[in-house]
């Protein structure tokens, strides 16, 4: 824990009961609480305009409690991105359990992963800044976040191909290249004037339609 002022020390002393209950499940729950609060704060105000004090207030915890779990704002940001990844993974897992045509499941997967992230990060003026911060301080977490989509997309394509519902070979691309192209398409859907959440979801549906058509099996 970093004590950089007398005020911090006083806060830490007044928060002793709270800090004593931060192990095990209580500690995990508190980290999740802070990560979710940080997501709300970063989405509204961006990274630069959010201090550790701001995050503590948003989470409803003492500043000392925040420093019991995180060394600084960079650590909070990484935990925020990891927490968002867990939420997205849960939604993606639900999509694979859906009983629906391939195109609808692909659409749902894009919305579960990319749509959820776009909406959670504010879809506003701070999105560019937050993406830059991800690249500079949270490369591993960002890679893990993207890997969630790659893993579920691979399962979706392979299972549908195995059932004869689609024919990956019809696209003319190896599956890894197909998924990488799909990822680039979702990123491209945000280019130009930043779309609203509704516009972005519509673009994701259009992308799903195009890719589903690319792997549609030959007509009988």
C-alpha positions in Angstrom: 0.0 0.0 0.0 1.3 3.5 -0.9 0.9 6.2 1.7 1.8 9.5 -0.1 0.3 11.9 2.4 -0.8 12.4 6.0 -4.4 12.5 4.7 -4.0 9.1 3.2 -2.6 7.7 6.4 -5.6 9.1 8.4 -8.0 7.6 5.8 -6.3 4.3 6.0 -6.5 4.3 9.8 -10.2 5.1 9.7 -10.8 2.3 7.2 -9.2 -0.5 9.2 -12.3 -2.5 9.6 -13.0 -2.5 5.9 -9.4 -3.4 5.0 -9.5 -6.3 7.4 -12.2 -8.0 5.3 -10.5 -7.9 1.9 -9.3 -11.5 1.7 -10.9 -14.4 -0.2 -14.3 -13.9 -1.7 -14.8 -10.5 0.0 -11.6 -9.2 -1.7 -12.7 -10.6 -5.0 -16.1 -9.0 -4.7 -14.5 -5.6 -3.8 -12.2 -5.8 -6.8 -15.2 -6.4 -9.1 -17.1 -3.6 -7.5 -14.2 -1.2 -8.1 -13.6 -2.4 -11.7 -17.3 -1.9 -12.5 -17.2 1.6 -11.0 -14.0 2.4 -13.0 -15.7 1.3 -16.2 -18.6 3.8 -15.5 -16.2 6.6 -14.6 -13.9 6.1 -17.6 -16.8 5.8 -20.0 -18.2 9.2 -18.8 -15.1 11.2 -18.3 -12.2 9.3 -20.0 -8.9 8.1 -18.5 -7.1 11.4 -18.0 -9.9 13.1 -16.2 -10.4 10.2 -13.8 -8.3 10.2 -10.6 -8.0 7.5 -8.0 -10.2 9.6 -5.7 -12.8 9.8 -8.4 -12.8 6.1 -8.8 -13.1 5.5 -5.1 -16.1 7.9 -4.9 -17.7 6.1 -7.9 -17.2 2.7 -6.2 -18.4 4.0 -2.8 -15.2 2.9 -1.1 -12.5 4.8 0.9 -9.3 5.8 -0.9 -7.4 3.5 1.4 -9.5 0.5 0.3 -8.7 1.3 -3.4 -5.0 1.2 -2.6 -5.3 -2.1 -0.8 -6.1 -3.7 -4.1 -4.4 -1.5 -6.8 -1.1 0.3 -7.0 -2.5 3.0 -9.2 -4.9 4.0 -12.0 -3.2 1.8 -14.6 -3.9 -1.3 -12.4 -7.5 -0.3 -12.0 -7.8 0.2 -15.8 -6.4 -3.3 -16.5 -8.8 -4.8 -13.9 -11.7 -2.9 -15.6 -10.8 -4.4 -19.0 -10.4 -7.9 -17.5 -13.8 -7.5 -15.8 -15.5 -6.4 -19.0 -13.9 -9.5 -20.7 -15.6 -11.8 -18.1 -19.0 -10.2 -18.8 -18.5 -10.5 -22.5 -17.4 -14.1 -22.2 -20.5 -15.0 -20.4 -22.7 -13.5 -23.1 -20.7 -15.2 -25.8 -21.1 -18.6 -24.1 -24.9 -18.0 -24.1 -24.8 -17.4 -27.8 -23.2 -20.7 -28.6 -26.0 -22.4 -26.7 -28.7 -20.7 -28.9 -30.8 -22.7 -31.2 -30.9 -20.5 -34.3 -29.6 -20.4 -37.8 -25.9 -19.7 -38.3 -26.4 -16.2 -39.5 -28.5 -15.3 -36.4 -25.9 -16.8 -34.1 -23.1 -15.0 -35.8 -25.0 -11.8 -35.5 -25.7 -12.5 -31.8 -22.0 -13.3 -31.2 -20.9 -10.0 -32.7 -23.4 -8.1 -30.6 -22.4 -10.0 -27.4 -18.7 -9.3 -27.8 -18.2 -6.1 -29.8 -21.6 -4.5 -29.2 -21.3 -5.0 -25.4 -17.9 -3.5 -25.3 -18.9 -0.6 -27.5 -21.9 0.2 -25.3 -20.0 -0.2 -22.0 -17.2 2.1 -23.0 -19.6 4.9 -23.7 -19.7 5.0 -27.5 -18.8 8.6 -27.1 -16.0 11.2 -27.2 -13.7 9.2 -24.9 -13.7 6.0 -26.9 -10.5 6.9 -28.9 -8.7 7.9 -25.7 -9.6 4.6 -24.0 -8.5 2.5 -27.0 -5.1 4.4 -26.9 -4.8 3.7 -23.2 -5.5 0.0 -23.8 -2.8 -0.2 -26.4 -0.2 1.6 -24.2 -0.8 0.0 -20.7 -3.1 -3.0 -21.2 -1.8 -4.8 -24.2 -2.1 -8.3 -22.5 -5.6 -7.6 -21.3 -6.7 -6.3 -24.8 -5.2 -9.4 -26.5 -7.1 -11.6 -24.0 -10.3 -9.7 -24.7 -9.9 -10.1 -28.5 -9.0 -13.8 -28.0 -12.4 -14.3 -26.4 -14.1 -13.5 -29.7 -11.6 -15.5 -31.7 -12.2 -18.6 -29.6 -16.0 -18.5 -29.7 -16.1 -17.5 -33.4 -13.9 -20.5 -34.2 -16.2 -22.8 -32.3 -19.3 -21.3 -34.0 -17.9 -21.7 -37.5 -16.4 -25.2 -36.9 -19.6 -26.6 -35.3 -21.8 -25.2 -38.1 -19.4 -26.5 -40.7 -19.4 -29.9 -39.1 -23.2 -30.1 -39.3 -23.2 -29.0 -42.9 -25.0 -25.8 -42.0 -22.2 -23.8 -43.6 -19.2 -24.5 -45.8 -16.1 -22.6 -44.7 -14.3 -23.6 -47.9 -16.8 -21.6 -49.9 -15.3 -18.3 -48.6 -12.0 -19.2 -50.2 -10.2 -18.3 -47.0 -8.7 -20.5 -44.1 -10.8 -20.2 -41.0 -8.2 -18.2 -39.1 -8.0 -15.6 -41.9 -11.8 -15.5 -42.1 -12.1 -14.7 -38.4 -9.3 -12.1 -38.6 -11.1 -10.4 -41.5 -14.3 -10.5 -39.5 -12.4 -8.7 -36.6 -11.2 -6.1 -39.0 -14.7 -5.5 -40.3 -16.0 -4.9 -36.8 -13.2 -2.4 -36.1 -13.9 -0.7 -39.4 -17.6 -0.3 -38.5 -16.5 2.4 -36.0 -14.5 4.5 -38.5 -15.6 7.9 -39.7 -18.0 9.8 -37.5 -18.5 7.7 -34.4 -21.8 5.8 -34.7 -24.4 5.6 -31.9 -24.9 2.2 -30.2 -27.9 1.6 -32.4 -26.0 2.4 -35.6 -23.1 0.2 -34.6 -25.3 -2.7 -33.8 -26.9 -2.3 -37.2 -23.5 -2.4 -38.8 -22.6 -5.5 -36.9 -25.8 -7.2 -38.2 -24.9 -6.2 -41.8 -21.4 -7.7 -41.3 -22.9 -10.9 -40.0 -25.2 -11.1 -43.1 -22.2 -10.7 -45.5 -20.0 -13.3 -43.7 -22.9 -15.8 -43.4 -23.5 -15.4 -47.1 -19.8 -16.0 -47.8 -20.0 -19.5 -46.1 -23.5 -20.5 -47.2 -23.5 -24.1 -48.5 -24.1 -24.7 -52.2 -27.8 -24.9 -53.1 -29.0 -28.5 -53.4 
